[in-house]
Amino acid sequence: MGLRGQYVFSSAFLILGINLVIVCGVSFVVAYLSAKGYLLTGSLTLLFIMTAFVLIAIVSIASGLFATFSPNGSVTVVAIGLLLFSALQVLSSVQTSFRSVPFGSEHRKTRWALACIASICLVGLLSFLIWLNFFPAFFINGIGVTLMDQAVYAIVVFLFCLSSGLFLWQYSKIKSNVLYWYTLALALDAMGSFGLTLQVRFSDIVVWTGRLGLYIGTIYFLIALLSSRKHSGEV
C-alpha cells in the first residue's frame, strides 16, 4: 500500500481555503479572459472553455464546503464536476481541431449569460442531490474509493487525454504557445485525476499529490489564456 492512507492533512477548512484561493480564483480569471475573447471573436472554443471554468470554480467551492462535514460528498462533487469539465474540454478541443465557423455577434452576450447560469444551476442541483444521498457512495473513509468513483475517473482521465491529444495535434501544426500550455494543463489534469482515485483516507498524502497536479494544471490554463491575449486568434 505504501503511503496510501498515511499522513492525513484534513483540517476543517484547509481544502475550502485552498480551493477558494487556487482553483476558484484562478478559474474565474480564466473564465473571464475566455469570456472576453468569446465576446470579441465568437469562438465556440472560448465559450466552451469559459463554461468549463465557471463550472469547475463553483465545483471547487462546493467541494470545499462538503469537505467540512462529508468526505463522500466532497469526493462525489469533484468526480462528477471533473467529468463535466473534461467533457467540455473535449468539445473545445474538437472545435479547435476542426475550425468550425464562429457564431454571429448578435446573440453572444445571451449565450455567454446562459452558459454561466446553466453552470451555476447545474452545480447547485448536483450539490443538492449529493446532500440528499441521491448518488451511490463514491468514497468510504478508511477503505477508499468505490467502483463507481473508479468508473467515473476512468472516463475523466480518458477525456482529458483525448482533449490533450487533440490540442497537441494542433500544436504540432502551428506551434502556438497557447496550445502548448493548454496541452500541458490537460495532461496534468489527467495525471492529477488518476491520483484522486488512490486515496484510502480522506485527504491522505497520496490524494494531495493528485490535487497538486490539478492545482498546477489550473495555473497552466491561466498561462495559456494569458498567452492568447498576446497572440489573439490562436485558440
Contacts in CASP RR format, 6 or more apart in sequence:
PFRMAT RR
TARGET T0000
AUTHOR 0000-0000-0000
METHOD contacts of the structure
MODEL  1
MGLRGQYVFSSAFLILGINLVIVCGVSFVVAYLSAKGYLLTGSLTLLFIM
TAFVLIAIVSIASGLFATFSPNGSVTVVAIGLLLFSALQVLSSVQTSFRS
VPFGSEHRKTRWALACIASICLVGLLSFLIWLNFFPAFFINGIGVTLMDQ
AVYAIVVFLFCLSSGLFLWQYSKIKSNVLYWYTLALALDAMGSFGLTLQV
RFSDIVVWTGRLGLYIGTIYFLIALLSSRKHSGEV
1 200 0 8 1.000
3 204 0 8 1.000
3 205 0 8 1.000
3 206 0 8 1.000
4 198 0 8 1.000
4 199 0 8 1.000
4 200 0 8 1.000
4 204 0 8 1.000
4 206 0 8 1.000
5 142 0 8 1.000
5 199 0 8 1.000
5 200 0 8 1.000
5 201 0 8 1.000
5 204 0 8 1.000
5 205 0 8 1.000
5 206 0 8 1.000
6 201 0 8 1.000
6 204 0 8 1.000
6 205 0 8 1.000
7 204 0 8 1.000
7 205 0 8 1.000
8 201 0 8 1.000
8 202 0 8 1.000
8 203 0 8 1.000
8 204 0 8 1.000
8 205 0 8 1.000
9 203 0 8 1.000
9 204 0 8 1.000
9 205 0 8 1.000
9 208 0 8 1.000
10 67 0 8 1.000
10 202 0 8 1.000
10 203 0 8 1.000
12 68 0 8 1.000
13 68 0 8 1.000
14 203 0 8 1.000
15 63 0 8 1.000
15 64 0 8 1.000
15 67 0 8 1.000
15 74 0 8 1.000
15 203 0 8 1.000
16 61 0 8 1.000
16 64 0 8 1.000
16 65 0 8 1.000
16 67 0 8 1.000
16 68 0 8 1.000
17 64 0 8 1.000
18 211 0 8 1.000
18 215 0 8 1.000
19 60 0 8 1.000
19 61 0 8 1.000
19 63 0 8 1.000
19 64 0 8 1.000
20 60 0 8 1.000
20 61 0 8 1.000
22 215 0 8 1.000
22 218 0 8 1.000
22 219 0 8 1.000
23 56 0 8 1.000
23 57 0 8 1.000
23 60 0 8 1.000
23 214 0 8 1.000
23 215 0 8 1.000
23 218 0 8 1.000
24 57 0 8 1.000
24 58 0 8 1.000
24 60 0 8 1.000
24 61 0 8 1.000
25 57 0 8 1.000
26 218 0 8 1.000
26 219 0 8 1.000
26 221 0 8 1.000
26 222 0 8 1.000
27 53 0 8 1.000
27 54 0 8 1.000
27 56 0 8 1.000
27 57 0 8 1.000
27 60 0 8 1.000
27 218 0 8 1.000
27 221 0 8 1.000
28 53 0 8 1.000
28 54 0 8 1.000
28 57 0 8 1.000
29 222 0 8 1.000
29 225 0 8 1.000
30 49 0 8 1.000
30 53 0 8 1.000
30 218 0 8 1.000
30 221 0 8 1.000
30 222 0 8 1.000
30 225 0 8 1.000
31 49 0 8 1.000
31 50 0 8 1.000
31 53 0 8 1.000
31 54 0 8 1.000
31 57 0 8 1.000
33 225 0 8 1.000
33 226 0 8 1.000
33 228 0 8 1.000
33 229 0 8 1.000
34 46 0 8 1.000
34 47 0 8 1.000
34 49 0 8 1.000
34 50 0 8 1.000
34 53 0 8 1.000
34 225 0 8 1.000
35 46 0 8 1.000
35 50 0 8 1.000
35 112 0 8 1.000
37 43 0 8 1.000
37 46 0 8 1.000
37 228 0 8 1.000
37 232 0 8 1.000
38 46 0 8 1.000
38 47 0 8 1.000
38 50 0 8 1.000
38 108 0 8 1.000
38 112 0 8 1.000
39 108 0 8 1.000
39 109 0 8 1.000
39 112 0 8 1.000
40 232 0 8 1.000
41 102 0 8 1.000
41 232 0 8 1.000
41 233 0 8 1.000
42 102 0 8 1.000
42 103 0 8 1.000
42 104 0 8 1.000
42 105 0 8 1.000
42 108 0 8 1.000
43 95 0 8 1.000
43 102 0 8 1.000
43 233 0 8 1.000
43 235 0 8 1.000
44 92 0 8 1.000
44 95 0 8 1.000
44 100 0 8 1.000
44 102 0 8 1.000
44 103 0 8 1.000
45 92 0 8 1.000
45 95 0 8 1.000
45 96 0 8 1.000
45 235 0 8 1.000
46 92 0 8 1.000
46 235 0 8 1.000
47 111 0 8 1.000
47 112 0 8 1.000
47 115 0 8 1.000
48 88 0 8 1.000
48 89 0 8 1.000
48 91 0 8 1.000
48 92 0 8 1.000
48 95 0 8 1.000
49 88 0 8 1.000
49 89 0 8 1.000
49 92 0 8 1.000
49 225 0 8 1.000
49 235 0 8 1.000
50 112 0 8 1.000
50 115 0 8 1.000
50 116 0 8 1.000
51 88 0 8 1.000
51 115 0 8 1.000
51 116 0 8 1.000
51 118 0 8 1.000
51 119 0 8 1.000
52 84 0 8 1.000
52 85 0 8 1.000
52 88 0 8 1.000
52 89 0 8 1.000
52 92 0 8 1.000
53 221 0 8 1.000
54 115 0 8 1.000
54 116 0 8 1.000
54 119 0 8 1.000
54 120 0 8 1.000
55 81 0 8 1.000
55 84 0 8 1.000
55 85 0 8 1.000
55 88 0 8 1.000
55 119 0 8 1.000
55 122 0 8 1.000
55 123 0 8 1.000
56 81 0 8 1.000
56 82 0 8 1.000
56 85 0 8 1.000
58 119 0 8 1.000
58 120 0 8 1.000
58 123 0 8 1.000
58 124 0 8 1.000
59 77 0 8 1.000
59 78 0 8 1.000
59 81 0 8 1.000
59 82 0 8 1.000
59 85 0 8 1.000
59 123 0 8 1.000
62 77 0 8 1.000
62 123 0 8 1.000
62 124 0 8 1.000
62 126 0 8 1.000
62 127 0 8 1.000
63 74 0 8 1.000
63 77 0 8 1.000
63 78 0 8 1.000
64 74 0 8 1.000
66 73 0 8 1.000
66 74 0 8 1.000
66 76 0 8 1.000
66 77 0 8 1.000
66 127 0 8 1.000
66 130 0 8 1.000
67 74 0 8 1.000
67 202 0 8 1.000
67 203 0 8 1.000
71 139 0 8 1.000
71 141 0 8 1.000
71 202 0 8 1.000
71 203 0 8 1.000
72 137 0 8 1.000
72 138 0 8 1.000
72 139 0 8 1.000
72 140 0 8 1.000
72 141 0 8 1.000
73 130 0 8 1.000
73 138 0 8 1.000
73 139 0 8 1.000
74 202 0 8 1.000
75 138 0 8 1.000
75 139 0 8 1.000
75 145 0 8 1.000
75 149 0 8 1.000
75 196 0 8 1.000
75 202 0 8 1.000
76 130 0 8 1.000
76 135 0 8 1.000
76 138 0 8 1.000
76 139 0 8 1.000
76 149 0 8 1.000
77 123 0 8 1.000
77 126 0 8 1.000
77 127 0 8 1.000
77 130 0 8 1.000
78 196 0 8 1.000
79 138 0 8 1.000
79 149 0 8 1.000
79 152 0 8 1.000
79 153 0 8 1.000
79 156 0 8 1.000
79 196 0 8 1.000
80 126 0 8 1.000
80 135 0 8 1.000
80 152 0 8 1.000
81 123 0 8 1.000
81 126 0 8 1.000
82 153 0 8 1.000
82 156 0 8 1.000
82 189 0 8 1.000
82 193 0 8 1.000
83 152 0 8 1.000
83 155 0 8 1.000
83 156 0 8 1.000
83 159 0 8 1.000
84 122 0 8 1.000
86 155 0 8 1.000
86 156 0 8 1.000
86 159 0 8 1.000
86 160 0 8 1.000
86 163 0 8 1.000
86 189 0 8 1.000
86 193 0 8 1.000
87 159 0 8 1.000
89 159 0 8 1.000
89 160 0 8 1.000
89 163 0 8 1.000
89 186 0 8 1.000
90 159 0 8 1.000
90 162 0 8 1.000
90 163 0 8 1.000
90 166 0 8 1.000
92 163 0 8 1.000
93 162 0 8 1.000
93 163 0 8 1.000
93 164 0 8 1.000
93 165 0 8 1.000
93 166 0 8 1.000
93 167 0 8 1.000
94 166 0 8 1.000
96 166 0 8 1.000
96 167 0 8 1.000
96 170 0 8 1.000
96 179 0 8 1.000
96 235 0 8 1.000
97 166 0 8 1.000
97 169 0 8 1.000
97 170 0 8 1.000
103 111 0 8 1.000
129 135 0 8 1.000
135 148 0 8 1.000
136 146 0 8 1.000
136 148 0 8 1.000
137 146 0 8 1.000
137 148 0 8 1.000
138 145 0 8 1.000
138 146 0 8 1.000
138 148 0 8 1.000
138 149 0 8 1.000
138 152 0 8 1.000
139 145 0 8 1.000
139 146 0 8 1.000
139 149 0 8 1.000
139 199 0 8 1.000
139 202 0 8 1.000
140 146 0 8 1.000
141 201 0 8 1.000
141 202 0 8 1.000
142 200 0 8 1.000
142 201 0 8 1.000
143 200 0 8 1.000
144 199 0 8 1.000
144 200 0 8 1.000
144 201 0 8 1.000
145 153 0 8 1.000
145 196 0 8 1.000
145 197 0 8 1.000
145 198 0 8 1.000
145 199 0 8 1.000
149 197 0 8 1.000
150 197 0 8 1.000
153 193 0 8 1.000
153 194 0 8 1.000
153 196 0 8 1.000
153 197 0 8 1.000
156 193 0 8 1.000
157 190 0 8 1.000
157 193 0 8 1.000
157 194 0 8 1.000
160 186 0 8 1.000
160 187 0 8 1.000
160 189 0 8 1.000
160 190 0 8 1.000
160 193 0 8 1.000
161 186 0 8 1.000
161 187 0 8 1.000
161 190 0 8 1.000
163 186 0 8 1.000
164 183 0 8 1.000
164 186 0 8 1.000
164 187 0 8 1.000
164 190 0 8 1.000
165 183 0 8 1.000
165 186 0 8 1.000
167 179 0 8 1.000
167 182 0 8 1.000
167 183 0 8 1.000
167 186 0 8 1.000
168 179 0 8 1.000
168 183 0 8 1.000
170 176 0 8 1.000
170 179 0 8 1.000
171 179 0 8 1.000
171 180 0 8 1.000
171 183 0 8 1.000
174 234 0 8 1.000
176 231 0 8 1.000
176 234 0 8 1.000
176 235 0 8 1.000
177 224 0 8 1.000
177 227 0 8 1.000
177 231 0 8 1.000
177 234 0 8 1.000
178 224 0 8 1.000
178 225 0 8 1.000
178 227 0 8 1.000
178 228 0 8 1.000
178 231 0 8 1.000
178 234 0 8 1.000
178 235 0 8 1.000
179 224 0 8 1.000
179 234 0 8 1.000
179 235 0 8 1.000
180 224 0 8 1.000
181 220 0 8 1.000
181 221 0 8 1.000
181 223 0 8 1.000
181 224 0 8 1.000
181 227 0 8 1.000
182 220 0 8 1.000
182 221 0 8 1.000
182 224 0 8 1.000
182 235 0 8 1.000
184 217 0 8 1.000
184 220 0 8 1.000
185 217 0 8 1.000
185 218 0 8 1.000
185 220 0 8 1.000
185 221 0 8 1.000
185 224 0 8 1.000
188 213 0 8 1.000
188 214 0 8 1.000
188 216 0 8 1.000
188 217 0 8 1.000
188 220 0 8 1.000
189 213 0 8 1.000
189 214 0 8 1.000
189 217 0 8 1.000
191 210 0 8 1.000
191 213 0 8 1.000
192 209 0 8 1.000
192 210 0 8 1.000
192 211 0 8 1.000
192 212 0 8 1.000
192 213 0 8 1.000
192 214 0 8 1.000
193 210 0 8 1.000
193 214 0 8 1.000
194 210 0 8 1.000
195 206 0 8 1.000
195 207 0 8 1.000
195 209 0 8 1.000
195 210 0 8 1.000
196 207 0 8 1.000
196 210 0 8 1.000
196 211 0 8 1.000
196 214 0 8 1.000
198 206 0 8 1.000
198 207 0 8 1.000
199 206 0 8 1.000
199 207 0 8 1.000
200 206 0 8 1.000
227 234 0 8 1.000
228 234 0 8 1.000
228 235 0 8 1.000
END
